[in-house]
Amino acid sequence: MFIPKIVKAQALDNYRVRLEFADGVEGIADLSHLAGKGVFALWNAPEKFKAISIEDGRRLSWGDEIELDADSLYLKVTGKSVTSLFPALKEDAVYA
């Protein structure tokens, strides 16, 4: 089973993040739709948004307050659907 792993992350202007994954996929995730909402108000201070780190290759982190998982970021960068990344999700449920 494929598990996206983040190997590089760089915060850019306008709430965007340049990402590189272990499988060689690279791209920019636009997170501007989150900015200023709920916990993401932290990013209203540009220096807070730039203080990004990678946790275990599976999460982007902004301190103890915000974490985004690698799966959702991979889907955002590649434009793939959830079922293309996790094919088992499109299988029909079996009921006994």
TAQUIZI-V567706 format. One record per residue. SS is DSSP state (H for helix, E for strand, - for the rest). Layout:
BEGIN
ss = [SS,SS]
END
This chain:
BEGIN
ss = [-,-,-,-,-,E,E,E,E,E,E,E,-,-,-,E,E,E,E,E,E,-,-,-,-,E,E,E,E,E,-,-,-,-,-,-,-,H,H,H,H,H,H,H,-,H,H,H,H,H,-,-,E,E,E,-,-,-,E,E,E,E,-,-,-,E,E,E,E,H,H,H,H,H,H,H,H,H,-,-,-,H,H,H,H,-,H,H,H,H,-,-,-,-,-,-]
END
